[in-house]
């Protein structure tokens, strides 16, 4: 009996182009701003000190960047979506914070080896298509004895299950590992163990708070690129099916009993000390 031929490797460059269009769609900054607490907590977990040089990778609209700058660090905020960098710049200017903003691909960072005391990414680098290359890059630019700080959604979190639900209706590229694997200790060990003195990971919870499940969905399908693109890819009956499944997801996680939406979402807060 002949073996089935191996599935072709995913075209990572083509996937990256598509992902860039996805994250450029909508207005992720509307969602990102609500997650500011995560950047503050990560900065405390890293024990950032004034004067340290900090790189924020796949920074979005700059939550971890702003948190580090509030601690008087020398911060460079990077993302490959220009519009998100502009939003981060607007926030920094409003708070009179000094941050350098630079367009950069997390898989090809334009910085020398050992350039930073700390490298951060909150719900950003986990979405890169080439996970190994992205991990190698953030290790490369972090100095020996420096720290990498990550916040990654776990597979069983609300956001992990959100992407699983979307994937039932609009399948992800075949052969591409799930971003939520960054939210597991096993995957972190695979990516960083060779370069780490220590990998400390603790499960944290962020509560999504919206007026109702309908308020959340109406907003996210407009501003959150992955959800907007999923709905755009479907015809009207299929859109209704996706919306129904998403309302069911919210109902499953919602802790509020007054009509509002209070959904706890677990994530892994990670501090990696580099050799």
C-alpha angles and dihedrals in degrees: 000000000000121000120244112256115256116261112256116257113260116261097245095186092052090047090051091053090051092046091051089055090048096052090043090056122090116359111291091179088076088062095035094058091060089059096060093115090066092059092049093050092047092052089053092047089053090048090224115202129209112268096024116135109239130188119199110202123203083001098174107196091346112265096151091035092058092044091054093045090052085060091055095253123151098249134195113189117200137183135148093231108084095199092058092051088053090053091051090049091052090052093048092049092049090054095040091240122154111230130153112225121203134171108238141156112236089221093054110031114190095223136100124254117277092014100136139052091209136014120199138187127174113197089329120091090042089074096059113119094222100053096176093052093048091050091049091051097052090047091048095056095044116089123237107276090021125121137240116208121197137176111197130174113241122235093248094044123109090258092045089053091044090061091044089053092048089049091058089062101031108025116220120237111293115255096017113129116237115262088224089070085080084068092065128083090223094060093043089054090051092050102040113015095099092055100037134092088191139359112202116186129175129178114242133180130227118191117219107212121194135153090255141331088269091053090052094049095044090052100041096047086056103041107021107083100209092051094042091051092047093055091044090055093057134072121239100272091046091049089056090051092051092048090051091051091049092051087051090051091053091047089053094054103029114117096183120102098184099073094270125112119246107164120175113218119194121219136172116245106206132192115184120188111208123224 
